[in-house]
Amino acid sequence: MTETGTPPTPTCPFDFSEGLEFDPSLAELMSRGPVTRIRLPYGDDDAWLVTDFDGVRRVTTDQRFSRAGIMEHDYPRMTPEPIVSAESINVLDPPHSTRLRRLASQAFTKGHVDRMRPAVEGVVAGLLDAMAEQGPPADLVSHLSDRLPQETICALLGIAPPDRPAMQRYAHQLLSTAPEARQAAATAKKELRAYFGGLVAERRRAPGDDLISTLAAAKEGEDVFDDQDLAIMSLTLMLSGHDTATCQISDIAFLLLTRPELMERARGGAESLSRLLDELLRYIPFRKGVGIPRVALEDVELGGVTIRAGDFVHVSYLTANRDPERFAEPDVIDPDRPATPHMTFGWGGHRCIAAPLATAELEAAFGGLLARFPELRLAVPAEDLTWDTDTIRRFPHALPVAW
């Protein structure tokens, strides 16, 4: 305790990466109350952390909490180099972000995603063909998890195959938590901005049937994307495609391969698989710690504390997904849980625009995988698997499987 009787601010590296167990430091912070103080590895100041579902929902929808305002500061974060740039849609506030999201969402309507599904399923079939040709044992991560989101988003954006390995390398560098990775991350950000700037200019000259051309043609009245907005939006979609979906394919596969009752449920048809996938998305701690903070623009009472103007505020979608006030027995995987929206794809004005595409990728990946390899099993003991410790993500490095 400090001299004033208040608990000291805990330093939170959020580096727990033991399988898919829930981070005990996050569980401890939840037990302290819905709003607590934390200190992160990088940045000049401490931050508030909001852990309960209702509190996270409030912060993500209340315009008194600004993401744009953080760019003026060395804000508290988990990576040495800030992942986002000032012009990124991920740090814009309404109404500018609302305008861009409204335009971009035209590319991810249900109808548009349904038209993308055959292409995604084609990518899955090709990747599984290659895995079958190699024969068991085969690494599911290198054959499917790494490749499907990368090839899908790169194909949809019209990124040439020779350029795709660089996209994956840059994405990994931006998500690294190591102090020595800062220069590489800064270089990666610069290279990606230049690359997508050039790609947008090319598609303006010669539109195709790719996603960048679709976004370039998106209109609402007289409102359209300018070149910078379009380049940053394309970059954001590429990074999202390499991040959450890649981790989730590996993590979901790990649970299916180590929990026979879940594998049996996954084989129960498309509707059963879809419900199970949604519950696993809620349950899985797909990342470490927290993401992009906000800054309070004025004093706000929240969760029994006063957040002062200028204070940084982080939310945890991971803890919100385990809030017992929102989800009965939140630490249990329950495929029959009543449909209740979770926060794996975010909430409010910064919810992932491409969430419908990510869901379609997961359904195609596991529908194809389980149909093609009905006897799929781990080829090594689960305790022999190694897990990522270098980035903000949670995933196994390899999943050797046999069939």
For each residue, the residues with C-beta under 8 A, 3 or more apart:
1: 5 6 7 8
2: 5 6 7 8
3:
4:
5: 1 2
6: 1 2
7: 1 2 10 32
8: 1 2
9: 37 38 39 46
10: 7 25 29 37 38 39
11: 38 39 40 41
12: 25 29 38 39 40 49 289
13: 41
14: 23 25 26 40 78 288 289 290 392
15: 177 288 389
16: 21 23 24 25 288
17: 288 387 388 389 394
18: 21 387
19: 254 382 385 387
20: 251 254 255 284 285 394
21: 16 18 24 285
22: 26 27 285 318 322 331
23: 14 16 26 27 285 288 289 318
24: 16 21 27 28
25: 10 12 14 16 28 29
26: 14 22 23 29 30 51 289 316 318 319
27: 22 23 24 30 31
28: 24 25 31 32
29: 10 12 25 26 32 36 38 49 51 316 319
30: 26 27 51 52 319 322
31: 27 28
32: 7 28 29 36
33: 36 303 304
34: 50 51 52 54 55 302 303 304
35: 48 49 50 51 55 302 303 304 305 307
36: 29 32 33 48 49 51
37: 9 10 46 47 48 49
38: 9 10 11 12 29 46 47 48 49 76 314
39: 9 10 11 12 46 47 76
40: 11 12 14 43 47 76 77 78 289 290 314
41: 11 13 77 78 177
42: 74 76 77 78 79 80
43: 40 47 73 74 75 76 77 312
44: 73 74 75 76
45: 73 74 75 76 312
46: 9 37 38 39 76 312
47: 37 38 39 40 43 76 293 311 312 313 314
48: 35 36 37 38 305 307 311 312 313 314
49: 12 29 35 36 37 38 290 313 314 315 316
50: 34 35 55 56 59 302 303 313 314 315 316
51: 26 29 30 34 35 36 55 56 315 316 319 320 323
52: 30 34 55 56 303 319 320 323 325
53: 56 57 320 321 323 325 326 343
54: 34 57 58 323 325 326
55: 34 35 50 51 52 58 59 302 303 315
56: 50 51 52 53 59 60 315 316 317 319 320 343 347
57: 53 54 60 61 320 347 348
58: 54 55 61 62 302
59: 50 55 56 62 65 294 302 313 315
60: 56 57 65 315 346 347 348 349 350
61: 57 58 347 348 349
62: 58 59 65 300
63: 66 93 94 297
64: 296 297 298 300
65: 59 60 62 294 295 296 297 300 313
66: 63 69 70 93 294 295 296 297
67: 70 90 91 92 93 292 293 294 295 350
68: 71 86 91 92 93
69: 66 72 73 93 294 295 297
70: 66 67 73 75 91 292 293 294 295 312
71: 68 75 86 91
72: 69
73: 43 44 45 69 70 295 312
74: 42 43 44 45
75: 43 44 45 70 71 82 293 295 312
76: 38 39 40 42 43 44 45 46 47 293 312 314
77: 40 41 42 43 82 83 292 293
78: 14 40 41 42 177 288 289 290 392
79: 42 82 83 174 175 176 177 181 185 392
80: 42 176 177 178 179 181 182 185
81: 174 181 182 185 186 189
82: 75 77 79 85
83: 77 79 174 175 185 239 292
84: 88 90 91 292
85: 82 88 91 189 193 232
86: 68 71 91
87: 92 228 229 232
88: 84 85 91 92 232 235 236
89: 92 97 100 101 104 229 232 233 236
90: 67 84 236 292 350
91: 67 68 70 71 84 85 86 88 292
92: 67 68 87 88 89 96 97 100
93: 63 66 67 68 69 96 97 349
94: 63 97 98 349
95: 98 99
96: 92 93 99 100
97: 89 92 93 94 100 101 349 350
98: 94 95 101 102 349
99: 95 96 102 103 220 223
100: 89 92 96 97 103 104 225 229 233
101: 89 97 98 104 105 349 353
102: 98 99 105 106 220
103: 99 100 106 215 218 219 220 223 224 225
104: 89 100 101 107 108 215 218 233 353
105: 101 102 108 109 353
106: 102 103 109 112 214 215 218
107: 104 112 211 214 215 218
108: 104 105 112 113 353 354 355 356 357
109: 105 106 112 113 356
110: 113 114 356
111: 114 115
112: 106 107 108 109 115 116 214
113: 108 109 110 116 117 356 357 360
114: 110 111 117
115: 111 112 118
116: 112 113 119 120 156 357 360
117: 113 114 120 121 360 364
118: 115 121 122
119: 116 122 123 152 155 156
120: 116 117 123 124 148 152 357 360 361 364
121: 117 118 124 125 364 368
122: 118 119 125 126
123: 119 120 126 127 148 151 152 155 364
124: 120 121 127 128 144 148 364 365 368 369
125: 121 122 128 129 368
126: 122 123 129 130
127: 123 124 130 131 143 144 147 148 151
128: 124 125 131 132 143 144 368 369 372 373
129: 125 126 132 133
130: 126 127 133 134 143
131: 127 128 134 138 140 143 144
132: 128 129 135 372 373
133: 129 130
134: 130 131 138 143
135: 132 138
136: 379 401 402 403
137: 379 380 400 401 402
138: 131 134 135 143 400 401 402
139: 142 143 398 399 400 401
140: 131 143 144 145 250 253 399 400 401
141: 144 145 146 250 395 396 397 398 399
142: 139 145 146 147 398
143: 127 128 130 131 134 138 139 140 147
144: 124 127 128 131 140 141 147 148 249 253 365 369
145: 140 141 142 148 149 246 247 249 250 253 395 399
146: 141 142 149 150 168 246
147: 127 142 143 144 150 151
148: 120 123 124 127 144 145 151 152 245 249 361 365
149: 145 146 152 153 241 242 245 246 249 358 361
150: 146 147 153 154 164 167 168 241 242 246
151: 123 127 147 148 154 155 164
152: 119 120 123 148 149 155 156 241 357 361
153: 149 150 156 157 237 238 240 241 242
154: 150 151 157 159 161 163 164 167 238 241
155: 119 123 151 152 158 159
156: 116 119 152 153 210 211 357
157: 153 154 199 210 211 212 234 237 238
158: 155 199 203 208 210 211 212 213
159: 154 155 163 164 167 199 238
160: 163 164
161: 154 164
162: 165
163: 154 159 160 166 167 195
164: 150 151 154 159 160 161 167 168
165: 162 168 169
166: 163 169 170 191
167: 150 154 159 163 164 170 171 192 238 242
168: 146 150 164 165 171 172 242
169: 165 166 172 173 188
170: 166 167 173 174 188 189 191 192
171: 167 168 174 175 188 238 239 242 243
172: 168 169 175 176 242 391
173: 169 170 176 181 184 185 187 188
174: 79 81 83 170 171 185 188 189 239
175: 79 83 171 172 243 391 392 393
176: 79 80 172 173 181 184 185 390 391
177: 15 41 78 79 80 181 288 390 391 392
178: 80 181 390
179: 80 182
180:
181: 79 80 81 173 176 177 178 184 185
182: 80 81 179 185 186
183: 186 187
184: 173 176 181 187 188
185: 79 80 81 83 173 174 176 181 182 188 189
186: 81 182 183 189 190
187: 173 183 184 190 191
188: 169 170 171 173 174 184 185 191 192
189: 81 85 170 174 185 186 192 193
190: 186 187 193 194
191: 166 170 187 188 194 195
192: 167 170 188 189 195 196 235 238
193: 85 189 190 196 197 231 232 235
194: 190 191 197 198
195: 163 191 192 198 199
196: 192 193 199 200 231 232 234 235 238
197: 193 194 200 201 227 228 231
198: 194 195 201 202
199: 157 158 159 195 196 202 203 212 231 234
200: 196 197 203 204 212 216 227 230 231 234
201: 197 198 204 205 227
202: 198 199 205 206
203: 158 199 200 206 207 208 210 212 213 216
204: 200 201 207 216 227
205: 201 202
206: 202 203
207: 203 204 213 216 217
208: 158 203 213
209: 213 214
210: 156 157 158 203 213 214
211: 107 156 157 158 214 215 234 237
212: 157 158 199 200 203 215 216 230 234
213: 158 203 207 208 209 210 216 217
214: 106 107 112 209 210 211 217 218
215: 103 104 106 107 211 212 218 225 230 233 234
216: 200 203 204 207 212 213 224 225 230
217: 207 213 214
218: 103 104 106 107 214 215 224 225
219: 103 222 223 224
220: 99 102 103 223
221:
222: 219
223: 99 103 219 220
224: 103 216 218 219
225: 100 103 215 216 218 229 230 233
226: 229 230
227: 197 200 201 204 230 231
228: 87 197 231 232
229: 87 89 100 225 226 232 233
230: 200 212 215 216 225 226 227 233 234
231: 193 196 197 199 200 227 228 234 235
232: 85 87 88 89 193 196 228 229 235 236
233: 89 100 104 215 225 229 230 236 237
234: 157 196 199 200 211 212 215 230 231 237 238
235: 88 192 193 196 231 232 238 239
236: 88 89 90 232 233 239 240
237: 153 157 211 233 234 240 241 353 354
238: 153 154 157 159 167 171 192 196 234 235 241 242
239: 83 171 174 235 236 242 243
240: 153 236 237 243 244 245 352 354 358
241: 149 150 152 153 154 237 238 245 354
242: 149 150 153 167 168 171 172 238 239 245 246
243: 171 175 239 240 246 247 393
244: 240 247 248 286 287 344 345 352 358
245: 148 149 240 241 242 248 249 358 361 362
246: 145 146 149 150 242 243 249 250 393 395
247: 145 243 244 250 251 286 287 393 394 395
248: 244 245 251 252 281 284 286 358 362
249: 144 145 148 149 245 246 252 253 361 362 365
250: 140 141 145 246 247 253 254 395 396 399
251: 20 247 248 254 255 280 284 286 394 395 396
252: 248 249 255 256 277 280 284 362 366
253: 140 144 145 249 250 256 257 366 369 399
254: 19 20 250 251 257 258 382 385 396 399
255: 20 251 252 258 259 262 280 284 333
256: 252 253 259 262 263 266 366
257: 253 254 263 376 377 378 382 399 401
258: 254 255 378 382
259: 255 256 262 263 333
260: 263 264
261: 264 265
262: 255 256 259 265 266 276 280 333 335
263: 256 257 259 260 266 267
264: 260 261 267 268
265: 261 262 268 272 276 335
266: 256 262 263 272 273 276 366 370
267: 263 264 273 370 374
268: 264 265 271 272 273
269: 272 273
270: 273 274 363 367
271: 268 274 275
272: 265 266 268 269 275 276 335
273: 266 267 268 269 270 276 277 363 366 367 370
274: 270 271 277 278 363
275: 271 272 278 279 335 336
276: 262 265 266 272 273 279 280 335
277: 252 273 274 280 281 359 362 363 366
278: 274 275 281 282 339 342
279: 275 276 282 283 333 334 335 337
280: 251 252 255 262 276 277 283 284 333
281: 248 277 278 284 286 342 344 345 362
282: 278 279 321 327 342 344
283: 279 280 321 333
284: 20 248 251 252 255 280 281 344 394
285: 20 21 22 23 288 318 394
286: 244 247 248 251 281 318 344 393 394 395
287: 244 247 291 318 392 393 394
288: 14 15 16 17 23 78 177 285 392 393 394
289: 12 14 23 26 40 78 316 392
290: 14 40 49 78 293 314 315 316
291: 287 314 317
292: 67 70 77 83 84 90 91 350
293: 47 67 70 75 76 77 290 312 313 314
294: 59 65 66 67 69 70 312 313 314 315
295: 65 66 67 69 70 73 75 310 311 312 313
296: 64 65 66 299 300 307 308 309 310 311 313
297: 63 64 65 66 69 309
298: 64 309
299: 296 306 307 308 309
300: 62 64 65 296 306 307
301: 304 305 306 307
302: 34 35 50 55 58 59 305 307
303: 33 34 35 50 52 55
304: 33 34 35 301
305: 35 48 301 302
306: 299 300 301
307: 35 48 296 299 300 301 302 311 313
308: 296 299 311
309: 296 297 298 299
310: 295 296
311: 47 48 295 296 307 308
312: 43 45 46 47 48 70 73 75 76 293 294 295
313: 47 48 49 50 59 65 293 294 295 296 307
314: 38 40 47 48 49 50 76 290 291 293 294
315: 49 50 51 55 56 59 60 290 294 320
316: 26 29 49 50 51 56 289 290 319 320
317: 56 291 320 321 343 344 346 347
318: 22 23 26 285 286 287 321 322
319: 26 29 30 51 52 56 316 322 323
320: 51 52 53 56 57 315 316 317 323 326 342 343 347
321: 53 282 283 317 318 327 330 342 343 344
322: 22 30 318 319 327 330 331
323: 51 52 53 54 319 320 326 327 330
324: 327 328 329 330
325: 52 53 54
326: 53 54 320 323 330 340
327: 282 321 322 323 324 330 337 340 342
328: 324 337
329: 324 332 334
330: 321 322 323 324 326 327
331: 22 322
332: 329
333: 255 259 262 279 280 283
334: 279 329 337
335: 262 265 272 275 276 279
336: 275
337: 279 327 328 334 340
338:
339: 278
340: 326 327 337
341:
342: 278 281 282 320 321 327
343: 53 56 317 320 321 346 347
344: 244 281 282 284 286 317 321
345: 244 281 351 352 355 358
346: 60 317 343 350 351 352
347: 56 57 60 61 317 320 343 350 351
348: 57 60 61 351
349: 60 61 93 94 97 98 101
350: 60 67 90 97 292 346 347
351: 345 346 347 348 355
352: 240 244 345 346 355 358
353: 101 104 105 108 237
354: 108 237 240 241 357 358
355: 108 345 351 352 358 359
356: 108 109 110 113 359 360
357: 108 113 116 120 152 156 354 360 361
358: 149 240 244 245 248 345 352 354 355 361 362
359: 277 355 356 362 363
360: 113 116 117 120 356 357 363 364
361: 120 148 149 152 245 249 357 358 364 365
362: 245 248 249 252 277 281 358 359 365 366
363: 270 273 274 277 359 360 366 367
364: 117 120 121 123 124 360 361 367 368
365: 124 144 148 249 361 362 368 369
366: 252 253 256 266 273 277 362 363 369 370
367: 270 273 363 364 370 371
368: 121 124 125 128 364 365 371 372
369: 124 128 144 253 365 366 372 373 376
370: 266 267 273 366 367 373 374 376
371: 367 368 374
372: 128 132 368 369
373: 128 132 369 370 376 401 403
374: 267 370 371 403
375: 403
376: 257 369 370 373 401 402 403
377: 257 401 402 403
378: 257 258 381 382 399 400 401 402
379: 136 137 400 401 402
380: 137 384 385 400
381: 378 384
382: 19 254 257 258 378 385
383:
384: 380 381
385: 19 254 380 382 396 397 398 399
386: 396 397 398
387: 17 18 19 394 395 396 397
388: 17 391 393 394 395 396 397
389: 15 17
390: 176 177 178
391: 172 175 176 177 388
392: 14 78 79 175 177 287 288 289
393: 175 243 246 247 286 287 288 388
394: 17 20 247 251 284 285 286 287 288 387 388
395: 141 145 246 247 250 251 286 387 388
396: 141 250 251 254 385 386 387 388 399
397: 141 385 386 387 388
398: 139 141 142 385 386
399: 139 140 141 145 250 253 254 257 378 385 396
400: 137 138 139 140 378 379 380
401: 136 137 138 139 140 257 373 376 377 378 379
402: 136 137 138 376 377 378 379
403: 136 373 374 375 376 377
